[in-house]
């Protein structure tokens, strides 16, 4: 592949300061709201709540069985 030679050659200063003409500007964007709880934490809390509800139901059923027997 043939190299294309440009009309301009790159010159880097050997001493002094190198200046860049690009001007940086602020870019405004929409604020991103982060959830207070992560989705994983919410899922774990739901699973824990469901397990606690199941245990409560089982305990209530056992108490009813004991009351029936006595």
PyMOL CGO cylinders between C-alpha atoms (Angstrom):
from pymol import cmd
from pymol.cgo import CYLINDER

trace = [
    CYLINDER, 0.00, 0.00, 0.00, 1.45, 3.37, -0.96, 0.3, 1, 1, 1, 1, 1, 1,
    CYLINDER, 1.45, 3.37, -0.96, 1.81, 6.01, 1.73, 0.3, 1, 1, 1, 1, 1, 1,
    CYLINDER, 1.81, 6.01, 1.73, 0.05, 9.26, 1.06, 0.3, 1, 1, 1, 1, 1, 1,
    CYLINDER, 0.05, 9.26, 1.06, 2.31, 12.23, 1.76, 0.3, 1, 1, 1, 1, 1, 1,
    CYLINDER, 2.31, 12.23, 1.76, 0.59, 15.25, 3.21, 0.3, 1, 1, 1, 1, 1, 1,
    CYLINDER, 0.59, 15.25, 3.21, 1.28, 18.82, 2.24, 0.3, 1, 1, 1, 1, 1, 1,
    CYLINDER, 1.28, 18.82, 2.24, 1.96, 19.67, 5.86, 0.3, 1, 1, 1, 1, 1, 1,
    CYLINDER, 1.96, 19.67, 5.86, 4.63, 18.18, 8.03, 0.3, 1, 1, 1, 1, 1, 1,
    CYLINDER, 4.63, 18.18, 8.03, 4.27, 17.78, 11.77, 0.3, 1, 1, 1, 1, 1, 1,
    CYLINDER, 4.27, 17.78, 11.77, 6.48, 20.08, 13.83, 0.3, 1, 1, 1, 1, 1, 1,
    CYLINDER, 6.48, 20.08, 13.83, 6.88, 19.59, 17.57, 0.3, 1, 1, 1, 1, 1, 1,
    CYLINDER, 6.88, 19.59, 17.57, 8.65, 22.28, 19.59, 0.3, 1, 1, 1, 1, 1, 1,
    CYLINDER, 8.65, 22.28, 19.59, 11.88, 21.21, 21.28, 0.3, 1, 1, 1, 1, 1, 1,
    CYLINDER, 11.88, 21.21, 21.28, 11.55, 23.87, 23.99, 0.3, 1, 1, 1, 1, 1, 1,
    CYLINDER, 11.55, 23.87, 23.99, 8.84, 26.16, 25.30, 0.3, 1, 1, 1, 1, 1, 1,
    CYLINDER, 8.84, 26.16, 25.30, 5.15, 25.44, 25.65, 0.3, 1, 1, 1, 1, 1, 1,
    CYLINDER, 5.15, 25.44, 25.65, 2.93, 23.47, 23.37, 0.3, 1, 1, 1, 1, 1, 1,
    CYLINDER, 2.93, 23.47, 23.37, -0.45, 25.13, 22.95, 0.3, 1, 1, 1, 1, 1, 1,
    CYLINDER, -0.45, 25.13, 22.95, -3.64, 23.45, 21.88, 0.3, 1, 1, 1, 1, 1, 1,
    CYLINDER, -3.64, 23.45, 21.88, -6.41, 25.44, 20.25, 0.3, 1, 1, 1, 1, 1, 1,
    CYLINDER, -6.41, 25.44, 20.25, -9.31, 23.28, 21.37, 0.3, 1, 1, 1, 1, 1, 1,
    CYLINDER, -9.31, 23.28, 21.37, -11.53, 25.03, 23.90, 0.3, 1, 1, 1, 1, 1, 1,
    CYLINDER, -11.53, 25.03, 23.90, -13.16, 22.82, 26.50, 0.3, 1, 1, 1, 1, 1, 1,
    CYLINDER, -13.16, 22.82, 26.50, -16.76, 23.66, 27.31, 0.3, 1, 1, 1, 1, 1, 1,
    CYLINDER, -16.76, 23.66, 27.31, -19.24, 22.41, 29.84, 0.3, 1, 1, 1, 1, 1, 1,
    CYLINDER, -19.24, 22.41, 29.84, -21.82, 19.99, 28.51, 0.3, 1, 1, 1, 1, 1, 1,
    CYLINDER, -21.82, 19.99, 28.51, -25.13, 19.84, 30.33, 0.3, 1, 1, 1, 1, 1, 1,
    CYLINDER, -25.13, 19.84, 30.33, -26.94, 16.55, 30.53, 0.3, 1, 1, 1, 1, 1, 1,
    CYLINDER, -26.94, 16.55, 30.53, -29.97, 15.19, 32.35, 0.3, 1, 1, 1, 1, 1, 1,
    CYLINDER, -29.97, 15.19, 32.35, -29.33, 14.34, 36.00, 0.3, 1, 1, 1, 1, 1, 1,
    CYLINDER, -29.33, 14.34, 36.00, -29.29, 10.62, 36.68, 0.3, 1, 1, 1, 1, 1, 1,
    CYLINDER, -29.29, 10.62, 36.68, -31.09, 9.59, 39.83, 0.3, 1, 1, 1, 1, 1, 1,
    CYLINDER, -31.09, 9.59, 39.83, -29.62, 6.59, 41.56, 0.3, 1, 1, 1, 1, 1, 1,
    CYLINDER, -29.62, 6.59, 41.56, -31.94, 4.28, 43.47, 0.3, 1, 1, 1, 1, 1, 1,
    CYLINDER, -31.94, 4.28, 43.47, -31.53, 4.27, 47.23, 0.3, 1, 1, 1, 1, 1, 1,
    CYLINDER, -31.53, 4.27, 47.23, -31.63, 0.47, 47.18, 0.3, 1, 1, 1, 1, 1, 1,
    CYLINDER, -31.63, 0.47, 47.18, -30.18, -1.72, 44.51, 0.3, 1, 1, 1, 1, 1, 1,
    CYLINDER, -30.18, -1.72, 44.51, -32.44, -4.11, 42.63, 0.3, 1, 1, 1, 1, 1, 1,
    CYLINDER, -32.44, -4.11, 42.63, -30.61, -7.06, 44.14, 0.3, 1, 1, 1, 1, 1, 1,
    CYLINDER, -30.61, -7.06, 44.14, -31.19, -5.77, 47.66, 0.3, 1, 1, 1, 1, 1, 1,
    CYLINDER, -31.19, -5.77, 47.66, -34.89, -5.26, 46.90, 0.3, 1, 1, 1, 1, 1, 1,
    CYLINDER, -34.89, -5.26, 46.90, -35.15, -8.83, 45.57, 0.3, 1, 1, 1, 1, 1, 1,
    CYLINDER, -35.15, -8.83, 45.57, -33.43, -10.20, 48.68, 0.3, 1, 1, 1, 1, 1, 1,
    CYLINDER, -33.43, -10.20, 48.68, -35.76, -8.23, 50.95, 0.3, 1, 1, 1, 1, 1, 1,
    CYLINDER, -35.76, -8.23, 50.95, -38.81, -9.56, 49.07, 0.3, 1, 1, 1, 1, 1, 1,
    CYLINDER, -38.81, -9.56, 49.07, -37.51, -13.13, 49.36, 0.3, 1, 1, 1, 1, 1, 1,
    CYLINDER, -37.51, -13.13, 49.36, -36.86, -12.65, 53.08, 0.3, 1, 1, 1, 1, 1, 1,
    CYLINDER, -36.86, -12.65, 53.08, -40.32, -11.16, 53.63, 0.3, 1, 1, 1, 1, 1, 1,
    CYLINDER, -40.32, -11.16, 53.63, -41.92, -14.06, 51.74, 0.3, 1, 1, 1, 1, 1, 1,
    CYLINDER, -41.92, -14.06, 51.74, -39.98, -16.59, 53.86, 0.3, 1, 1, 1, 1, 1, 1,
    CYLINDER, -39.98, -16.59, 53.86, -41.04, -14.83, 57.07, 0.3, 1, 1, 1, 1, 1, 1,
    CYLINDER, -41.04, -14.83, 57.07, -44.69, -14.84, 55.94, 0.3, 1, 1, 1, 1, 1, 1,
    CYLINDER, -44.69, -14.84, 55.94, -44.48, -18.58, 55.21, 0.3, 1, 1, 1, 1, 1, 1,
    CYLINDER, -44.48, -18.58, 55.21, -43.00, -19.25, 58.66, 0.3, 1, 1, 1, 1, 1, 1,
    CYLINDER, -43.00, -19.25, 58.66, -45.75, -17.19, 60.32, 0.3, 1, 1, 1, 1, 1, 1,
    CYLINDER, -45.75, -17.19, 60.32, -48.43, -19.12, 58.44, 0.3, 1, 1, 1, 1, 1, 1,
    CYLINDER, -48.43, -19.12, 58.44, -46.89, -22.43, 59.48, 0.3, 1, 1, 1, 1, 1, 1,
    CYLINDER, -46.89, -22.43, 59.48, -46.69, -21.32, 63.11, 0.3, 1, 1, 1, 1, 1, 1,
    CYLINDER, -46.69, -21.32, 63.11, -50.34, -20.21, 63.06, 0.3, 1, 1, 1, 1, 1, 1,
    CYLINDER, -50.34, -20.21, 63.06, -51.35, -23.56, 61.54, 0.3, 1, 1, 1, 1, 1, 1,
    CYLINDER, -51.35, -23.56, 61.54, -49.40, -25.43, 64.26, 0.3, 1, 1, 1, 1, 1, 1,
    CYLINDER, -49.40, -25.43, 64.26, -51.06, -23.37, 67.01, 0.3, 1, 1, 1, 1, 1, 1,
    CYLINDER, -51.06, -23.37, 67.01, -54.49, -24.10, 65.55, 0.3, 1, 1, 1, 1, 1, 1,
    CYLINDER, -54.49, -24.10, 65.55, -53.66, -27.83, 65.42, 0.3, 1, 1, 1, 1, 1, 1,
    CYLINDER, -53.66, -27.83, 65.42, -52.53, -27.76, 69.07, 0.3, 1, 1, 1, 1, 1, 1,
    CYLINDER, -52.53, -27.76, 69.07, -55.70, -25.93, 70.13, 0.3, 1, 1, 1, 1, 1, 1,
    CYLINDER, -55.70, -25.93, 70.13, -57.83, -28.51, 68.34, 0.3, 1, 1, 1, 1, 1, 1,
    CYLINDER, -57.83, -28.51, 68.34, -55.99, -31.40, 70.03, 0.3, 1, 1, 1, 1, 1, 1,
    CYLINDER, -55.99, -31.40, 70.03, -56.26, -29.91, 73.54, 0.3, 1, 1, 1, 1, 1, 1,
]
cmd.load_cgo(trace, "trace")
